[in-house]
């Protein structure tokens, strides 16, 4: 009888401990960048060139999943319970595709599938996407570089690198993500503002 009683008490105690631990479990929150939708592309009857978008790359620490913060230029930290719902490189690749399509400069804009059936190939790198917690206040920085080359010759026809910094008006992660979204939107606008307007038409003439 005593053995049964002790076993029962031990089981109840174990359940109590497990219940207490489960009450303290913390689940991660997931976020995505939010950029304004690009406008519908204008009619471009003379645009016959096509472009493929290679998936953007990034430093390995930006692809771990956690949102990144830096307490000094050398120190990289990660929000364990605040993570990206979408890989930032995937997001950048799709955003570049949508915004290039919105320029109306190209007859077709698609993701690169390994085939060289387009006139141009765009590739890029997300250099920075992080919270900055030094030099006074809380800021975010977004740095993007990209280039476009001709498939037939490999010659670069456009290259650009931009960096945008934004202030965070509230000390929490949702405010950080919102500031990152705004900074990325500005960076994308600046990046594509330097795209040669006559590029697709001049390429078409050369091929003909």
Helices and strands as residue ranges (DSSP letters): H 2-23, E 29-31, E 50-53, E 57-58, G 60-63, E 66-70, E 76-84, H 88-103, E 108-111, E 120-132, E 139-150, E 156-167, H 173-193, H 199-207
